[in-house]
């Protein structure tokens, strides 16, 4: 009994941003019909082959969906799509800028046809504007949003290691659709949602942007350390393993000096008495802290920090996350079927009163015949569309 049961989403989607939004709606019980190009499908299917021959990106964002192949450039394919949208609650698209409008699938046209329809457009930069037609891959948007300039080391900038701009846009599309469904429940009227990757990422850039407000210097790039709070970041223990730690206030600082460093007098030293002082003298203080870590194993350092307590963490490899004891204790891993067999998959964070939906990741066009038959088409009609490459 998922909370979005009975909601139908038609998504003309590709890559990550829109599929990530629709997958979360599907996780909550919505029926999501993913419209793909016959023969090739969503190009994210071919990004890599790391999951038993399937794309890691595709497996991640496409569970719980039905795959329908349609050539919407063919009038017959467009007719099928329009019929599906007529019966849908939500239509999501992230085609190239202006493409939806050119084929009659713009928000204004669709909502004139059905005022209850919620239309969600996901794009790189939004329209109108001078960047409207630019290609907007994740790295490009991270760069335009200032994220790349704020990430990395003093010597070299870096992108975030995940497709954070796609994820940000997908999250705002998802939450906006939920809000629109609530509003439609009150008014009976749908709405147009317009989400851009740039605006989503800029919203997440609040701290560095305000730190550099009115022409001030931006926070320096500090690698894995915090740019403006110290000590806050990685230290290497005597066994070579890296431990993350963070001091957030003066109470923690005093206890850290006393119980971890064994040098209580440092707490009131004029160079280290406040975070501003510690940040200004981070090289000298860093040498003291690093020296103490070098005397301890990573397990011993973590035990001491935890006893204070001071926030700390192991720097896990991506592979180690699959075995994380906290995720295991909370039962976060479930099995989802794919065309290549079952794989582990984490449940959607949040709701606990509903069993997680873990329906399969679809093969390309796996549900085409069933969906078309559900629209009243005969077997011969479906065969003709398939033979002609329309479905």
Secondary structure, 3 states (H helix, E strand, C coil): CCCCCCCEEEEECCCCHHHHHHHHHHHCCCEEEEEECCCCCCHHHHCCCCECCECHHHHHHCECEEEEECCCCCHHHHHHHHHHHHCCCEEEECCCCCHHHHCCCCHHHHHHHCCCCEEEEEECCCCCCCCCCCCCCHHHHHHHCCCHHHCECCCCECCCCCCHHHHHHHHHHHHHHHHHHHHHHHHCCCCEEEEEHHHHHHHHCHHHHHHCHHHCCCCCCCCCCCCCCCCEEEEECCCCCEEEEECCCHHHHHHHHHHHHCCHHHHHCCCCCCHHHHHHCHHHHHHHHHHHHHCCCHHHHHHHHHHHCCEEEECCCHHHHCCCHHHHHCCCEEEECCCCCCEEEECCCCCCCCCCCCCCECCCCCCHHHHHHHCCCCHHHHHHHHHCCCC
